Amino acid sequence: MTSRGPLALAAPASAAVEGLDPSSVEGVVGSGPSRSFEVAFVRDHEHRRWVIRCPRTPAASARLEQSAALPALLARRLTMPVPVVKGWVALPEGGRAAVHAYLTGRAIDLASIAPGLPPAVGLGRALAHLHNLDRRVYEEAGVPVYEAEAYRTRRPAELDRAAATGRVPTGLLTRWEHTLEDVSLWRFTTTPTHGGIGSSTIPATPDDGEDPDVKSLLGWESARVADPADDLAALVGELHPDSLDTVLEAYAHARSDRPDQHLQERARLVHQMQLVRTMMSAVAAGDDDGAEEHARQLRRLDDQLAREDEGRAAAAKPVVRPAAPAASSDTPPEAGAEADEAASSDTDAAGRSQNDTPAGADHTAGREGHTAAGQDQTVAGDGDDEAAVEVETTGAPTPVEVPASNTSHAAPKDSDAGPASASGDTMTRASDSATTDLTSSSDGSPTTDTAPVPHLVRDHETAEIVPLTGDEGDDVLPPSPRR
């Protein structure tokens, strides 16, 4: 697996695009050995900004080549900009690096999207417009095309490979297999999909005092004709329930065909199974620590879903009340009346006693916000499918404090959990090993008591900007890391 620094990426960028004379370069700090791409942001002497994406493995190189034709076709059919490759450069070890123009904007945190506001509405419409596209556009681009049944049968094969590692709990495997075998859930029409929707692939308009709106979609390496639920998986897992309702309503209104009734249920399954994909990516990359961390999160997920099942079973169990004893025929009428009056008095007293009892402690598990607030730019990943995200690096807005909310996204704490990025109450989603956070409500949807305040985030870390010319003019960005 090849590794390069920002300066080593600036030279290929210059060779890929005619007239690109680099003046400064900024490298993106990766998120682990399993990442598939190295990314750098280059600024030339004409103050233009460029992104160079260099694959680190042969598989990543193949995905980059395969997906490059699609944005060029989408640019003429979507109302939002997409990253179109402007030049290629051959790499010494084989494969090619791609260079495209830098798209401005700021990554928007999905968990912060409030209901009824432009980000939620814009996101629903953007996904609907994408899913409305003629699938022949994707076929022309040469990306994978699936029918519903063939796509369903791919997932059991994924589970079989994951089960062979011995890291997936039996309870989860059984649960997911039963869902995959229920063919009634899988009667849908496949659509063009993005395949990597998440906070890191949705740049929004810069914060200028107005509510940010979705500006573009980045990271098209996982695009295919497949289940539209794939693009809703991250939304089901991260959005406030009311915000999710806004997105789905806007999505349904903008779709040319009515969404199928099991769309949200399949999206929840995809969100859960994302942990398996990222674990298998870590296994393939030889990252044993990362694989074991994902395995711990799978065990916590198994425990959480088992408790939810027990709670639903207890709630559905009928309450059996003992029948009142039959009155004896030997009891005088007066004695019977006195007994009834006494029983009524006892019942009233008991009722008052129960009503006066303080309510018990709330057993709903809390959840810490799991979206990493990082930098202006990020590299996104969908398991082994990663995407570079290019967003505006200047004029960062003042962060808006999000009110604390009593959520139930997180799995229970586990004594063997890792550091903050893998705490028991948080399932972190990172560039190259995206993980899930899941609901603990009775219907499987995330719940919270307080709607979050929308805000833009900067969710990656960049290396120090390196001036390439010694010129300290205004074409060199401030030389400081950003978090």
N, C-alpha and C positions, 0 to 999 in steps of 0.2 A: 504494500500500500504506500503510494508516493505521497510525500509531504513537502510543501513549499512555503516560503514566507511571502509577505506582501511585495517585497522588492523583486522577488523572482517571478511574481505574477504580472508585474507592470510591463516587463519586456514583451511577453507574449501578447498582451493587450495592444501594445504599439504595433506589433507585427500583424495583428488580425484586422485592424481597421486603418485604412489609408488616411493619413492626416492626423492621426491620434498621437500627439507628442506629450507624454505624461509629465506633469509638474509635481504631483503629489499622489500618494497611494495610501489607502487605509485598509488594513486587513481585518477580516472578521475572525474573532476568536471562536474556535470550534467548541463543540460540546461533548467530545469524547472520541475514542478511537473508531467508533462505528460510523462516523459521518462519512458520507460518500463524496462530498464536494468540498473544495476549498474556494473561497470567494474573496475577492478584493474589489474595492471601489477606487477607481482611478479618475483623477481630474487632469484635464489637459490645459495647454496654454491658452486655449480659446474659451476657458471656463466651462467647458462641457464636461458632464459627468458620465462615467461608463461603469459597467459591471462586468467583471470577468469571472467565469465559473469554470473551474478546472476539476475534472473527475479524478478521483483517487483510485478507483478500481475499474477493471474492464466492464463490470456490470453497470456501474454508474455511467461510464462512457457510452455504452449502448443505449441507456435510457435517455441520455442527453441528445444523442443523435436522432433517436426515434421521435422525441417530442418536439424537436426544433421546428418542424414544418407546420405544426398546428397553430401556434400564435400568429404566424403570418396570414393564415386563412381566417382566423378569428378576428383579426384587426379590422377586416372589412365588414364584419357581421355583428360585432358587439358594439355597444355604445360607450364602453369604457376601454381605456388603453390596456394593452397587454405587452409583455416584454418580447420584442421581435429581435432575433439574432441578426446583428449587423456584420459579423465577421467571425471566421474560424482560424485557429492556428494549430498546427500539428505539434504533438508533444513527443519528446525523445523516447519515452517508454511505450508509445503507441496511443492511439486515440487522439481526440482534439478537444481544445478548450474553446468555449463560446464567449463572445462579447456582445452585449446589447446595451441600449441606452438606459440610463438611470431614471427610474420613475419616481417622481416626488410624492410625498404623502407621509403619513405617520401610521404605524401599526395601531390598530384599535383593539383593546382588550375585550374579548367576548363577554367575560363575566361582568363587565361594567356597563353593558348596553342596557339602557332603561326602556321599559315598554312604551310604545306609542310614539317614540321619537325617530328622527330620520335614519339613524344607523340601523335600527331594527327593520324599518320599512325598506330601506335601500338594500339591505342584505337579502331580504326575501325576494325582492324584485330582481336583483342581480342573478340569484340562483335560478329563478324561474326563466329568465331570458336565456341563460345558458342551457337549461334543460329543454327549452323549446326549440333549440337549433336542430336543423336537419342532420340526422346522423350520418348522411353521406359526406358531410364536411370532415368528420372524424375518419371515415373510411378513406377519403382522399389523402388525408395526412398520414395514413398508415399506422395509426395507434390501435391498440386492441379493441375489438368489438365483440360483445357477448350478448347472448339471449338470456332470459331470466333463469331458465332451468339449468343451463350450463354454468351460469354464474353461481347459482346456489350450490351446485355439486363441487365447486372449487373449495368451499369453506370446510366441509368435512375433511378434505385432503390436508388442509392447513392444520386442522386439529390433530390429525393422525401424526403429522410430523412433530408437532409440539408435544404430544403425549409421549412420543418416543424418548424425549429428553428426561422424562420423569419429574418435570418441574411444574406441571399443571395439575391442580387438585382434581380428584376423580369427580367430586360433586359438580364442579364447573363443566367438565367435559360432558357429563350426563345431561346437565341442564341445557347446554348449547346444542347437543346432538338432538334432543327432543324438539327444540325450536326449529332446527334445520330440517327435521323430518316432517314438520307440519306444513304440507305443501300449500295449504290455504293462505299462509302468510306470504307466499312467494309468487303470487299471481299478479305480476306487474309488467309494465312495458319498460325496457331498458332505454336510457336516454344518454345524451352526451353529458359527461360529468367532469368535474375538476379533479377530484380524487385527493386533494390535500388541503381542504378548507380548514382554517384555524386562525387563531389570533395573528400569527406571523405571516399569513398570506393575504390579509385583507387590509391594504392601506386605505386610510380615510383622508379627506381633505384636512389641511392643517387647521388647528384650533385658532379661530380668529374671533372668539366670543360667541359664535353661533354653534349649534349642535353639529358635530362632525358628520359627514356623510360618506358612504362607501364610494371610493374613487376607482379602484381597479382590483383585479385578482392576479396574484403572482404565483409562481411555482407550479408549472403545468406538467412536471415529469410523470405524474400518476394519472394523467387524463386518459379516459377510455369511455367507450359506450358501455354502461353498466347500470347498477342499481342507483337510482337517485337518492336513496337513503344514505349512501356513502358520503354525500355532501352535507347531510344534516346531522351526521353522527356527533361531531364536535359541538354543534349547537345544542343538541339534546343534553349533552353532558355538562356544558359550561354555562348556558344562559339561565337567567332567572325565569321561572315558569311563565310569568306574565310577558316577559320579553320574547320568549319562545312562541307564545301565542300570537304576538304581533308579527313575528317573522313568518310564521306559518300562514297567517291570514293574508299577508301581502303576497306570499308565495302562491297560495291557491288562487288569488284574484288575477295574478299575472300569468299563470300557466295556461297554455292553449288547451291542454287536456286536464281533466279533473284528477288530482292526486289520489292514489289508491288508499284505502282505509287503513292498511297496515304499515304505511310508510314510516310513521313515528316508532312503531314497535321494532321494525327492522333496524332503524337508525340506532336505537338503544342497544341492540345486539351488536351492531358493528362497533359502537363505542366501547363496549365491554371487551370485545375480542381484539381491540387495538393493542391491549397489553400483550397478547400472545404474539402479535406481529413484531412489536418492538423487542420482545424477549428473543425471538428467533433471529432478528437482525443482529442483536448482541452476540448470540451464539455463533452466527456465521462469521462475525468479525473477530471471534476469539476473545471477546470481552466477558470473562467469567464473572467479574464483579457486577457488571451491568445486568447480566442474565440472572444472577441470583437475586438482585434487587427487584427485578420485575417478577421473579417467582414469589418473593415475599408479598408483593402487592397482589398477586393472584390469590394467594392464601387469604389475605385480608378480605378481598372481594368475595371469595367463597363463603367466609364466615358471615359477612354482611348480608349476602343474599339469602343465606340459610335463616338468619334471624328474621328477615323480612317475611319469608314464607311462614315461619312460626307465628309471627304477629298477625298475618292475614288469616291463618287457620284459626287462631284464638278468637279473632273478631267475628269470623263466620260461624263459630260454634254456637248453637242455640242455648239459651239460658233455661234450665229446667227448674220450675218452682214447685215445691211440695204441695200436694192437694190438701185442702182444709179437711179436718176430720168430720165425718158425718155425725150429726146430732143424734144422741141416744133417744129412743122413744120413751125411756123411763124418766127423762129429765123434765121436771115441771116447766111450764111455759115461763114462769117468772124467773126461774134459775137460768133458763136459756137466754132470756133478754139481758140479765145481769152479766152473763159470760160474754155476750156479744159486745156489750158496752165496755167491759174491761179490756177485751181484745182490741177494740177500736182505740181506746185510750193508749194502750201499749204501742200500737202501730204509729200513732201520731207522735208519741215521744221518741220512738226509734227514728222516724223520719226526720224530726227536728235534730236529733243527735247526728245523723249522717250528713244532713245539710250544713251543720255547723262545723263539720270536720274540715280542716285546711286541705287544700288540694295537694296531691303528692308531687314529688319532684318530676320535672320534665326529663324524660329519658331519651329525647331525640338527640342523636349524636351531632355535635357541632362540626363545622368545617372551616378550616382556614382557607383564605383565598389562595388558589393554587397556580394562578397564571404568573409566570415570572415577569416582573417589571424590569426590563433591561434597557436596551438602547434603541436608537432610531432605526437601525437596520437589523435584520436577523436572517438566519438560515433556517428554513423550516424543513421538517421531515415528517413523512407519514410512514413510520416504521423504517423500511429501507428505501422508501421513496422520499427524497429530500427536495426542497425547493429553496432558492435564494430569494430573499425579500429585500427590496431596495426601497427605502423610504427616506423622507427628507431628514437631513442631519442638522439643519440650522434652525434657530428660533424655536427651541423646545418650549412647549407650553408649561405653565405652572401646574404641577400635578394637583388634581382635585381629590380630596380625601373621601374615600368611600365609607359610608357608615357601616358599622359592624352589623352583621346579620346572622341570625340563627339558622344556618343552613344545615342540610343533611346530605351533602354531597359525599362526605369522606367515609372511607372505610375505617374500622376500629383500629386503635393503636396496637402496634405489635412490638413486643419487647426487642425483636431483632431488627427493627427498622433502622435505616441508615440516617444520615444527617438531614438537614432541613429539607432538601429536595426530595426526600423519601420518608417523611414523617408519617406516623400512623394516621394522622387526620388529613393528610394531604397526598394527593397523587399528582406529581409534577408533570408538566408537559414541556419537553425541551426540543431543541432543534432536530436531533437525530435519533432520539429514543423517546418518542412521544408516548406518554402514558395517560391513563384515564382517571377521572374522578367520577364517582357514581352516586346515584341517588339512594336514599333510604326511605322514601315515601312508599305508601301502600301501592301506588300504581306505577312505581318505578321512575317517576319524573322528579327532577331536582326541586327541592322546596326551600323556601327562605321566608323570613318574616318581614324583611325590609328590602324594597326594590333598590338596586345599586344605582349610584350616580354615574352617568356615562363620562368616561374620560379617555384620553389617548395615552398610550404608554410607549416607552422606548424599550424594546425587549431583546436586546442583544448586547454583547460587549465587543468593542472594537479595539484593535491594537493601536498603538500610538501612530498618528499620521506621519509619514516620512516624506519630507520634501526631497525631490529628486534633482533639483537644480541649484540649491543654495540661495535662490531668490526668495526673500522674505516678504514679497509683496502680498496683495490681498488674494492671490490665487492659491495660497497655501492655507489650509484649514487649521484651526487652533490645535497645537500638538498636545492633546491630553486625552487620556482614555475616557470613555463615557460608560456609565452604568445606568 
